[in-house]
Amino acid sequence: MSRLAFVLLASTCSAATAAPQLAAPLSDHAVLQRGQWIPVWGTSDPGEKVTVTLDGSSRMVTADRKGNWHAKPPAMQAGGPYELRASAASGTANASDILIGDVWLSALMAWVTGRSTAPHLHFEVHLDGDRTSAGAVNVLYGTALGPS
């Protein structure tokens, strides 16, 4: 009887599949650099074929044995908003309101010289010559004897 139960249970189980995931920086409202190839990466099931689409341009890649994949959509001119999509048989990941432009990172002088206790980066996005302040991010840093 227990042998029959095991066979029935095994026949109803299927391999779990995970929908593709975009890497954390590739989320809604991201800004990507114009004029150069755009690195897009993420995870899915090992060996799964993933189609990455940005503004109508698609690239198909295959996840490696650890489930990591990388695609290189072509360089784009400034514009947007666009939708970035990673789709596979197991599902789809989307990032919306993606802008393409010039991303300028500038650190406050106090941070550069190490005189600040509150590191802060300001970034600006330049779309077609218009200067738009997009926001600021805090940068956490420290010392470690190994990867953290």
For each residue, the residues with C-beta under 8 A, 3 or more apart:
1: 4 5
2: 5 6
3: 6 7
4: 1 7 8
5: 1 2 8 9
6: 2 3 9 10
7: 3 4 10 11
8: 4 5 11 12
9: 5 6 12 13
10: 6 7 13
11: 7 8
12: 8 9
13: 9 10
14:
15:
16:
17: 45 48 89 90 91
18: 21 43 44 45 67 90 91
19: 44 88 90 91 92 93
20: 42 43 44 48 50 69 86 87 88 90 91 92 93
21: 18 42 43 44 86 93
22: 26 27 40 41 42 84 86 93 95
23: 26 40 41 42
24: 27
25: 30
26: 22 23 30 40 41 42 84 95
27: 22 24 30 95
28: 95 96 97
29: 96 97 98 99
30: 25 26 27 84 95 98 99
31: 98 99 100 101 103 123 125 134
32: 38 76 98 99 100 101 103
33: 36 38 100 101 102 103
34: 75 76 77 78 100 101 102
35: 75 76 77
36: 33 75
37: 72 73 74 75
38: 32 33 54 72 73 74 75 76 100
39: 70 72
40: 22 23 26 52 54 70 71 72 73 84 86
41: 22 23 26 68 69 70 71
42: 20 21 22 23 26 50 68 69 86 93
43: 18 20 21 63 67 68 69
44: 18 19 20 21 48 50 63 67 69 86 88 90
45: 17 18 48 63 67 88 90
46: 63 64 65 66 67
47: 62 63 65
48: 17 20 44 45 62 63 67 69 88 89 90
49: 60 61 62 63 88 89
50: 20 42 44 60 61 62 63 69 71 86 87 88
51: 58 59 60 85 86 87 88
52: 40 58 59 60 61 71 73 84 85 86
53: 56 57 58 83 84 85 87
54: 38 40 57 73 76 82 83 84 85 98
55: 76 79 82
56: 53
57: 53 54 73 74
58: 51 52 53
59: 51 52 71 72 73
60: 49 50 51 52
61: 49 50 52 69 70 71
62: 47 48 49 50 69
63: 43 44 45 46 47 48 49 50 67 68 69
64: 46 67 68 69
65: 46 47
66: 46
67: 18 43 44 45 46 48 63 64
68: 41 42 43 63 64
69: 20 41 42 43 44 48 50 61 62 63 64
70: 39 40 41 61
71: 40 41 50 52 59 61
72: 37 38 39 40 59
73: 37 38 40 52 54 57 59 76
74: 37 38 57
75: 34 35 36 37 38
76: 32 34 35 38 54 55 73 79 100
77: 34 35 100
78: 34 100 101 102 126 127 128
79: 55 76 82 99 100 101 127
80: 97 98 99 100 101 127
81: 96 97 98 99
82: 54 55 79 98 99 100
83: 53 54 94 95 96 98
84: 22 26 30 40 52 53 54 94 95 96 98
85: 51 52 53 54 92 93 94 95
86: 20 21 22 40 42 44 50 51 52 92 93
87: 20 50 51 53 91 92 93
88: 19 20 44 45 48 49 50 51 91 92
89: 17 48 49
90: 17 18 19 20 44 45 48
91: 17 18 19 20 87 88
92: 19 20 85 86 87 88
93: 19 20 21 22 42 85 86 87
94: 83 84 85
95: 22 26 27 28 30 83 84 85 98
96: 28 29 81 83 84
97: 28 29 80 81
98: 29 30 31 32 54 80 81 82 83 84 95
99: 29 30 31 32 79 80 81 82 125 127
100: 31 32 33 34 38 76 77 78 79 80 82
101: 31 32 33 34 78 79 80 125 126 127
102: 33 34 78 125 126 127
103: 31 32 33 123 124 125
104: 123 124 125 126
105: 121 123
106: 121 122 123 124
107: 111 112 119 120 121 122
108: 111 112 116 120 122
109: 112 113
110: 113 115 116
111: 107 108 114 115 116 119 120 121 139
112: 107 108 109
113: 109 110
114: 111
115: 110 111
116: 108 110 111 119 120
117:
118: 138
119: 107 111 116 138 139 140 141
120: 107 108 111 116 136 137 138 139
121: 105 106 107 111 136 137 138 139
122: 106 107 108 133 136
123: 31 103 104 105 106 134 135 136 137
124: 103 104 106 131 132 133 134
125: 31 99 101 102 103 104 132 134
126: 78 101 102 104 129 130 131 132
127: 78 79 80 99 101 102 130 132
128: 78
129: 126
130: 126 127
131: 124 126
132: 124 125 126 127
133: 122 124
134: 31 123 124 125
135: 123
136: 120 121 122 123
137: 120 121 123
138: 118 119 120 121
139: 111 119 120 121
140: 119
141: 119
142: 148
143:
144: 147 148
145:
146:
147: 144
148: 142 144
